[in-house]
């Protein structure tokens, strides 16, 4: 999984903030229907392309492991 927020922070540090809506306006991406699953997914895709995500080496991308509930350790009390 790639984090477009971290990518935007690194590539556009001068932006007033790095929220999806702000970045969409900055890159002139469609901003209609904000906070709807399909519209936001398309906006993230547009931002990824605008930030040249596909052209960057994997070492420049911030990625996170996918959550697997089977690997969560049970809560342990301290003391």
MARDO-674190 format. One record per residue (C-alpha): residue number from 1; residue in one letter; x, y, z. Coordinates in Angstrom, 3 decimals, padded with zeros to 6 digits. Layout:
REM residues N
+-----+-----+----------+----------+----------+
|   n | res |       c1 |       c2 |       c3 |
+-----+-----+----------+----------+----------+
| NUM |   a |        X |        Y |        Z |
...
+-----+-----+----------+----------+----------+
This chain:
REM residues 79
+-----+-----+----------+----------+----------+
|   n | res |       c1 |       c2 |       c3 |
+-----+-----+----------+----------+----------+
|   1 |   x |  000.000 |  000.000 |  000.000 |
|   2 |   x |  001.348 |  003.435 | -000.887 |
|   3 |   x |  000.624 |  006.580 |  001.091 |
|   4 |   x | -000.187 |  009.552 | -001.161 |
|   5 |   x | -000.236 |  011.840 |  001.895 |
|   6 |   x |  003.423 |  011.128 |  002.662 |
|   7 |   x |  004.267 |  011.426 | -001.033 |
|   8 |   x |  002.499 |  014.808 | -001.268 |
|   9 |   x |  004.228 |  016.074 |  001.872 |
|  10 |   x |  007.591 |  015.159 |  000.391 |
|  11 |   x |  006.941 |  016.534 | -003.103 |
|  12 |   x |  004.850 |  019.621 | -002.280 |
|  13 |   x |  006.167 |  020.787 |  001.120 |
|  14 |   x |  005.031 |  024.367 |  000.512 |
|  15 |   x |  001.306 |  023.459 |  000.358 |
|  16 |   x | -000.813 |  024.971 |  003.136 |
|  17 |   x | -001.838 |  021.410 |  004.057 |
|  18 |   x | -001.771 |  018.022 |  002.371 |
|  19 |   x | -005.375 |  016.949 |  002.702 |
|  20 |   x | -006.838 |  015.154 | -000.295 |
|  21 |   x | -009.215 |  018.002 | -001.141 |
|  22 |   x | -006.415 |  020.592 | -000.997 |
|  23 |   x | -004.147 |  018.487 | -003.204 |
|  24 |   x | -007.002 |  017.829 | -005.643 |
|  25 |   x | -007.571 |  021.577 | -006.062 |
|  26 |   x | -003.845 |  022.242 | -006.405 |
|  27 |   x | -003.499 |  019.671 | -009.198 |
|  28 |   x | -006.879 |  020.592 | -010.724 |
|  29 |   x | -008.388 |  017.161 | -010.122 |
|  30 |   x | -012.155 |  016.671 | -010.021 |
|  31 |   x | -013.304 |  017.735 | -006.542 |
|  32 |   x | -016.996 |  016.814 | -006.878 |
|  33 |   x | -018.670 |  014.317 | -004.549 |
|  34 |   x | -015.961 |  014.559 | -001.888 |
|  35 |   x | -016.047 |  011.854 |  000.775 |
|  36 |   x | -017.793 |  009.357 | -001.498 |
|  37 |   x | -015.864 |  006.119 | -002.001 |
|  38 |   x | -015.639 |  006.117 | -005.799 |
|  39 |   x | -014.974 |  009.853 | -006.129 |
|  40 |   x | -012.263 |  009.794 | -003.456 |
|  41 |   x | -010.658 |  006.695 | -004.996 |
|  42 |   x | -010.471 |  008.400 | -008.380 |
|  43 |   x | -009.095 |  011.539 | -006.734 |
|  44 |   x | -006.350 |  009.503 | -004.998 |
|  45 |   x | -005.515 |  007.843 | -008.314 |
|  46 |   x | -005.282 |  011.274 | -009.976 |
|  47 |   x | -003.073 |  012.564 | -007.180 |
|  48 |   x | -000.825 |  009.488 | -007.433 |
|  49 |   x | -000.399 |  010.132 | -011.160 |
|  50 |   x |  000.115 |  013.889 | -010.677 |
|  51 |   x |  002.869 |  013.189 | -008.138 |
|  52 |   x |  004.544 |  010.818 | -010.632 |
|  53 |   x |  004.056 |  007.897 | -008.263 |
|  54 |   x |  004.377 |  005.210 | -010.962 |
|  55 |   x |  007.731 |  006.654 | -012.072 |
|  56 |   x |  009.354 |  006.701 | -008.640 |
|  57 |   x |  011.605 |  003.940 | -007.375 |
|  58 |   x |  010.024 |  001.751 | -004.712 |
|  59 |   x |  012.537 |  003.041 | -002.160 |
|  60 |   x |  011.014 |  006.541 | -002.454 |
|  61 |   x |  007.516 |  005.345 | -001.650 |
|  62 |   x |  006.156 |  005.045 |  001.859 |
|  63 |   x |  004.386 |  001.765 |  002.324 |
|  64 |   x |  002.651 |  000.137 |  005.230 |
|  65 |   x |  001.935 | -003.510 |  005.956 |
|  66 |   x | -001.633 | -004.614 |  005.416 |
|  67 |   x | -003.456 | -005.335 |  008.677 |
|  68 |   x | -003.937 | -009.041 |  009.364 |
|  69 |   x | -006.159 | -009.644 |  012.419 |
|  70 |   x | -004.770 | -013.172 |  012.761 |
|  71 |   x | -001.371 | -011.696 |  013.627 |
|  72 |   x | -002.540 | -009.338 |  016.386 |
|  73 |   x | -001.102 | -010.134 |  019.777 |
|  74 |   x | -003.566 | -010.310 |  022.658 |
|  75 |   x | -003.536 | -007.452 |  025.147 |
|  76 |   x | -001.072 | -008.021 |  027.981 |
|  77 |   x | -001.263 | -006.225 |  031.325 |
|  78 |   x |  001.901 | -004.636 |  032.586 |
|  79 |   x |  002.940 | -005.056 |  036.202 |
+-----+-----+----------+----------+----------+
